Amino acid sequence: MASLNGNRRRNGQCRHRLAPALAMVAVFALGAGGNRTEAYRFYDNGGLDFIVGSDQALRWSEDAWSPGGTLVWEIEDGEDWSLLFDSAEDVRPPLEEALGIWSGIETADISWRVSGVASVSDEEPRFGDSQSRVFLERQQWRTGEGEVRYYYRWGTFLWWVRNRTRSAWELTDCDVGLPWHWWLDDDLEPEADLNLDDVRETIVRFAAEAFGRCLGLGNGAPFPGRPLLRRAAGSDATVWGSRRVWEVGPLMHNYWRELSADDRTAASLLRPRIGWGNSVGSLSGRLEVEGAAAPYVHVYAIRSTATGMRDPVGAFANVRGEFLIEGLPPGEYILWALPVRYYWNQHPLVLEGAATDLKDAVVAHPVRVEAGRVTDGIEIPMRSGRQ
């Protein structure tokens, strides 16, 4: 999710100490063009921080997708579709299902649809033409530079242009290339055991994640732990149970068909329904290790209810160890800080200076969120020594 930026608000002081816990999960971040680090949940619109709050996030141009408007997708026609389907029209149902996963968020202003199949001549620009399309991908693209830029990640081409009035970059279209190499060999022949039902299911899952990137979301972090955290009877202490509570992780981490609270919050922050922002609050603070900032640690706020802990929503800290978790319904939350794990998709954060040898830290007691306010001043001490 977003981190604290230089213009953070001060609405009350709340200082909490956190205790260490066993390391349980990994963090997922993605790299972008120009070796800049882009972290879930938002792409930077050109500000100084690589990890930004929702106020600095890259958003769609109102000319391309206005508030309350509908973004229209086209399926690019061509002979490639005949390698898998009878026609390009056959890919429309799984694409509509993938779009529906995001448009069903009650707190977000997301309306998009597939208009149908459109022919594109060789003379017409395929990308960056302010028309979002889905096609069967055969090649890789790199990040562009200049006044019109694009970013490629796992089949998704994000295009943005400079809005000089706002001094910011804005998305103008997003093209999604379905990965033909998953189903076809080097000679473009279908695999011998190819099952078209499996192809359609994979398209739903792949396209759902790609459409999340088209909203302006990067890939996120898995939820911390599966055992049940609950309140001990008659006290504020938290104890472990034996049941799992988070059956699915964020779609923008691990290829799900179901959105988590983390995904829904991210999308709502980028495209909020009218009035939603006034109904939620935020948590902010700083992470330290041995008196120094702990950069790029991921922090989850996990809602505390009478029946247990629910609906984690998270954010990366920035280079100064500052974090901001936005879009939280009022209530009490447990905070869980997880350092970056060194996997290939986390390499950009490691190159930026993320510490990989820290132990997890879990809040000692709940932190309260109030609507329209930022509970700030939270301090999270981290410890070295994770094996």
C-alpha positions in Angstrom: 0.0 0.0 0.0 1.1 3.6 0.3 3.6 5.0 2.7 3.7 8.3 4.6 4.7 11.3 2.4 6.2 14.6 3.3 2.8 16.3 3.7 1.4 13.9 6.3 -1.3 15.2 8.6 -1.1 15.5 12.4 -4.4 14.7 14.0 -3.6 13.6 17.5 -0.6 11.8 19.1 -0.5 8.1 19.8 2.7 6.3 20.7 2.8 2.6 20.8 5.6 0.1 21.4 5.6 -3.1 19.4 7.1 -6.5 20.4 8.9 -9.0 18.1 7.3 -12.2 16.8 8.4 -15.1 14.6 8.8 -14.4 10.9 6.1 -16.0 8.9 5.6 -14.6 5.4 7.2 -12.7 2.5 6.8 -9.3 1.0 6.3 -8.7 -2.7 7.4 -5.5 -4.5 7.9 -4.7 -8.2 10.5 -2.7 -10.1 9.8 -0.1 -12.8 11.5 1.7 -15.6 14.5 3.9 -14.8 15.3 1.6 -11.9 12.7 3.3 -9.7 11.0 1.3 -7.0 7.3 1.1 -7.3 5.6 -0.5 -4.3 2.1 -1.7 -3.7 -0.2 -0.2 -3.6 0.4 2.8 -5.9 2.5 3.9 -8.8 4.2 7.3 -8.2 2.9 10.1 -10.4 6.2 11.9 -10.5 6.8 12.9 -6.9 10.0 12.5 -5.0 9.1 9.4 -3.1 9.1 6.0 -4.7 6.6 4.8 -2.2 3.7 7.3 -2.0 0.4 8.0 -0.4 -2.8 8.1 -2.3 -2.6 11.8 -2.8 0.6 11.3 -4.9 -0.6 8.2 -6.8 -0.7 7.9 -10.6 -4.3 8.1 -11.7 -6.3 8.0 -14.8 -6.8 11.2 -16.9 -10.3 12.4 -16.6 -10.4 12.7 -20.4 -9.8 8.9 -20.6 -11.8 7.7 -17.6 -13.7 10.4 -15.7 -15.3 9.9 -12.2 -18.6 8.2 -12.7 -17.6 7.2 -16.3 -17.1 3.8 -17.9 -13.8 2.6 -19.3 -14.3 0.7 -22.5 -12.1 -2.2 -23.6 -11.7 -3.7 -27.0 -10.5 -7.2 -28.0 -8.0 -6.8 -30.7 -8.9 -9.0 -33.6 -6.4 -11.2 -35.4 -5.6 -14.7 -36.6 -3.7 -15.5 -33.4 -7.0 -16.1 -31.5 -7.7 -19.1 -33.8 -4.8 -20.9 -32.2 -6.9 -21.2 -29.0 -10.5 -20.3 -29.9 -13.0 -20.4 -32.7 -12.9 -16.6 -32.7 -11.7 -13.6 -30.7 -15.3 -13.3 -29.4 -14.7 -16.5 -27.3 -12.3 -14.7 -25.0 -14.9 -12.0 -24.1 -16.7 -14.0 -21.3 -13.6 -14.6 -19.2 -12.5 -11.0 -19.6 -15.9 -9.7 -18.5 -15.7 -12.0 -15.5 -12.3 -10.6 -14.6 -13.5 -7.0 -15.0 -16.5 -7.9 -12.8 -14.2 -8.9 -9.9 -13.1 -5.2 -9.5 -16.3 -3.4 -10.5 -18.2 -5.2 -7.7 -16.4 -3.1 -5.0 -19.1 -1.1 -3.3 -16.7 1.6 -2.0 -15.0 2.2 -5.4 -16.1 4.0 -8.5 -15.1 1.3 -11.0 -17.2 0.9 -14.2 -15.6 -0.8 -17.2 -16.8 -3.2 -19.9 -15.7 -5.0 -23.0 -17.3 -3.4 -26.1 -16.5 -6.3 -28.4 -13.9 -7.2 -31.1 -12.2 -4.5 -33.1 -9.9 -4.8 -36.1 -6.7 -2.8 -35.9 -4.8 -2.2 -39.2 -1.0 -2.3 -39.4 -1.0 1.5 -40.0 -2.8 2.2 -36.7 -0.9 2.5 -33.4 -1.5 -0.5 -31.3 -0.3 1.0 -28.0 -0.5 4.5 -26.4 -3.5 5.4 -28.6 -5.9 6.2 -25.7 -7.9 3.0 -26.4 -7.5 0.1 -24.0 -7.2 -3.3 -25.6 -6.7 -7.0 -24.9 -4.6 -9.0 -27.3 -2.7 -12.3 -27.5 0.9 -11.4 -26.7 3.9 -12.6 -28.6 6.6 -10.2 -27.6 8.1 -8.3 -24.7 8.2 -4.5 -24.5 10.4 -2.2 -22.4 9.7 0.9 -20.5 9.5 4.0 -22.6 10.8 7.5 -21.9 9.8 11.0 -22.9 6.5 12.9 -22.9 4.6 9.6 -23.4 5.7 6.7 -21.3 4.7 3.1 -20.8 5.5 0.5 -18.2 5.4 -3.3 -18.9 4.7 -5.9 -16.2 3.5 -9.4 -16.8 1.5 -8.7 -19.9 0.2 -5.2 -18.8 1.2 -2.1 -20.7 0.4 1.1 -18.7 0.5 4.3 -20.8 0.7 7.7 -19.3 1.3 11.3 -20.4 2.3 14.5 -18.7 -0.5 16.8 -17.6 1.3 20.1 -17.4 -1.6 21.9 -15.8 -1.4 19.5 -12.8 2.4 18.9 -13.1 1.7 15.2 -12.9 1.6 12.1 -15.0 -1.8 10.6 -15.9 -2.9 7.2 -17.3 -4.4 7.3 -20.7 -4.9 3.7 -21.6 -3.9 0.2 -20.5 -3.3 -2.7 -22.9 -3.3 -6.3 -21.7 -1.5 -9.1 -23.5 -2.5 -12.6 -22.7 0.5 -14.9 -22.5 0.3 -17.2 -25.6 3.4 -19.1 -24.5 1.5 -20.6 -21.6 -0.6 -22.7 -24.0 1.4 -22.9 -27.2 4.8 -24.3 -28.1 7.5 -22.5 -30.1 5.9 -23.4 -33.4 2.6 -21.9 -32.2 0.9 -25.2 -31.9 -1.4 -25.9 -29.0 0.0 -28.2 -26.3 -1.1 -31.8 -26.6 -2.9 -31.9 -23.3 -4.5 -28.4 -23.7 -7.9 -28.0 -22.0 -9.8 -25.0 -23.1 -11.7 -24.8 -19.8 -8.3 -24.5 -18.1 -7.4 -21.8 -20.6 -10.5 -19.8 -19.8 -9.9 -20.1 -16.0 -6.3 -19.0 -16.4 -7.5 -16.0 -18.5 -9.8 -14.9 -15.7 -7.1 -15.1 -13.1 -4.4 -13.5 -15.2 -6.6 -10.8 -16.5 -8.0 -10.0 -13.0 -4.4 -9.2 -11.8 -3.6 -7.3 -15.0 -6.8 -5.2 -14.7 -5.7 -4.4 -11.1 -2.4 -3.0 -12.5 -4.6 -1.1 -15.1 -6.3 0.6 -12.1 -2.9 1.8 -11.0 -2.0 -0.9 -8.4 1.3 -2.6 -8.1 1.8 -6.1 -6.6 1.5 -6.4 -2.9 2.6 -8.5 0.1 1.1 -11.7 1.4 -0.9 -11.6 4.6 1.1 -12.3 7.8 0.4 -15.7 9.2 -2.6 -18.0 9.1 -3.3 -18.9 12.7 -6.2 -17.1 14.4 -5.3 -14.1 16.5 -8.0 -13.3 19.1 -8.5 -11.4 22.4 -7.9 -13.2 25.6 -11.0 -13.3 27.8 -11.1 -10.4 30.3 -8.0 -8.6 28.9 -6.5 -6.7 26.0 -3.9 -9.4 25.4 -3.9 -11.3 22.1 -3.5 -15.1 22.0 -3.1 -17.6 19.2 -5.8 -20.0 18.2 -5.6 -23.0 15.9 -8.0 -21.9 13.1 -7.1 -20.1 9.9 -8.8 -16.7 9.4 -7.5 -15.4 6.0 -8.4 -18.0 3.4 -7.2 -15.9 0.5 -4.4 -13.4 0.2 -4.5 -10.2 -1.9 -5.4 -10.8 -5.5 -2.5 -8.4 -6.3 -0.1 -10.7 -4.7 -1.0 -14.3 -5.6 -3.3 -14.7 -8.6 -6.6 -15.2 -6.8 -10.2 -14.8 -8.2 -11.4 -13.2 -4.9 -10.5 -9.7 -3.6 -9.3 -9.3 -0.1 -9.9 -6.2 2.1 -6.4 -5.1 1.0 -7.3 -5.1 -2.7 -10.7 -3.5 -2.1 -9.1 -0.7 0.0 -6.4 -0.1 -2.6 -8.9 0.3 -5.4 -11.2 2.5 -3.3 -8.3 4.9 -2.5 -7.6 5.3 -6.2 -11.2 5.6 -7.3 -13.4 6.3 -4.2 -17.1 6.5 -4.3 -18.5 9.8 -3.1 -18.4 10.1 0.7 -16.3 7.0 1.3 -13.2 8.9 2.3 -14.9 10.6 5.2 -15.9 7.3 6.7 -12.4 5.9 7.1 -9.2 6.8 8.9 -5.5 6.1 8.8 -2.5 5.0 10.9 0.9 6.4 10.5 4.3 6.1 12.2 7.9 5.1 11.9 9.9 1.9 12.1 13.4 1.8 13.6 16.1 -0.8 14.1 19.0 0.0 16.5 18.0 3.7 16.5 18.1 4.0 12.6 15.2 4.0 10.2 14.0 0.6 9.0 13.2 1.3 5.3 10.8 -0.6 3.1 9.3 -2.8 5.9 5.7 -3.8 5.2 3.1 -3.0 7.9 -0.3 -4.6 8.1 -3.2 -3.2 10.1 -5.4 -6.2 11.2 -8.8 -5.3 12.4 -9.7 -6.5 15.9 -13.3 -7.7 16.4 -15.3 -9.7 19.0 -14.8 -12.8 16.9 -11.1 -12.4 16.1 -8.7 -10.6 13.8 -10.0 -9.8 10.3 -9.3 -8.0 7.0 -5.6 -7.1 7.0 -4.7 -3.9 5.1 -1.1 -3.1 4.6 1.5 -0.5 3.4 5.3 -0.3 2.7 7.3 2.1 4.8 9.4 4.5 2.7 13.2 5.0 2.8 12.9 6.9 6.1 11.0 4.1 7.7 7.7 6.1 7.7 4.5 4.4 6.9 0.9 5.4 6.3 -2.0 2.9 6.1 -5.1 4.5 4.6 -8.7 3.6 4.1 -9.3 1.8 7.5 -12.9 1.6 8.9 -13.1 2.9 12.5 -12.2 0.4 15.2 -9.2 -1.2 16.8 -6.3 -2.7 15.0 -3.3 -4.9 15.6 -0.2 -3.9 13.7 2.2 -6.4 12.2 5.5 -5.4 10.6 7.2 -7.7 8.1 10.7 -7.0 6.6 11.3 -7.6 2.9 12.3 -11.2 2.0 15.0 -11.6 -0.7 13.1 -13.1 -3.6 13.6 -12.0 -7.2 10.5 -9.9 -7.3 11.8 -8.0 -4.2 15.1 -7.3 -5.7 14.4 -3.6 -6.4 13.6 -2.9 -2.8 16.7 -4.7 -1.6 18.8 -2.6 -4.1 17.1 0.5 -2.5 18.4 -0.5 0.9 15.8 -2.7 2.5 17.0 -4.6 5.5 16.4 -8.4 5.0 17.6 -9.7 8.4 14.9 -8.2 10.6 12.5 -10.2 12.7 8.8 -9.6 12.5 7.2 -7.2 15.0 3.6 -7.5 16.3 1.7 -4.8 18.2 1.4 -5.4 22.0 -2.0 -3.8 22.2 -4.7 -2.5 19.8 -4.4 0.9 18.1 -7.7 2.9 17.5 -8.7 4.3 14.1 -11.3 7.1 13.9 -13.1 8.3 10.8 -11.6 11.3 9.1 -8.4 11.2 11.3 -4.9 10.0 11.2 -3.7 8.2 14.3 0.0 9.0 14.1 3.2 9.0 16.1 3.3 5.1 16.2 6.8 3.8 16.8 7.7 0.2 15.8 11.1 -1.0 17.0 12.5 -3.8 14.8 15.2 -6.3 15.8 17.9 -7.9 13.7 18.6 -11.5 13.7 16.2 -13.3 11.4 17.8 -16.4 10.0 
